[in-house]
Amino acid sequence: MYIGRDLSELTLEPMERWELNELLYHQHIFSQLALYLSTEGASLHVKIIRELESRGPTHGDSGGWDHSSTPIYD
């Protein structure tokens, strides 16, 4: 379950100020709904992807006993 600011709150501030877990969560949701997004939604999805790319790798290994192999945004 996602615990954080919803999209209506986040769109009121610059994406540079979004937390990593917010970017990861909303990117995941947008990717699941990609076929159903309007032009505006697809544009926001691209902006989220670009912001994530500009922040660098979110994970770089296959995990371990003390950390997950994929980012956890919950």
N, C-alpha and C positions, 0 to 999 in steps of 0.2 A: 504494500500500500504506500502510495506516495504521500509524503507529508512535506508540504512546502507551499510556496505561493502559486496561485493558479495563473493561467495564461492572461487573464484580463488584468491582473496586477502587474505581471511582468512586462506586458507591452507598453506600459506607461513609463518605463525606464530603459536606458540604453542597454543593449545586450552585453556590453563589457562589464556591467555590474551584476549580471546574472551569476548565480553560483553554479559550479560545475555540475552538481547533482540536478539542478533545474534544467540545464542545457541537455544533459544526458536523458533525463526522463522525457522531456518534450520532444527530443529528436526521436526517441524510441516510439512514442505515440504517433508522431507524424509519419514515420516510416511504416507503421502498421496500417495507417489510414491513407496512404499515398494515392491509391486509386480513386479515392473519394474527395480529395482536396480540391478546392477552388483555386483559381489563379493566385489569389491573395494568400491562401494557406500554403500553396507550393512555394511561393516566394519567401514566406516566413521560414519554412523548412530549410530552404537553401541558406538563408541567413544564419540559422542555428548551426548548420553543418560547417559553414565558413568560420563561425566563431569558435567552434570546437577545434577545427583544424589550426586556427591561429594560436590556440592555447597549447598546442603540442600534443604529444601522445597521452592518452588517458590510461593506457595500460601497455606494458611492454614485455610481459612474460606470460608463462602458462599457469601461474598461480603457485601456491604452496600451502603448507599446513597453516600458515598464519595470515594468508590473504587470498582473495578470490582471483580467478583468472580473468574475470570481466568486472568492469566498474559496477559498483552497487550504488544506485541512486535513490534508494528508499531511505 
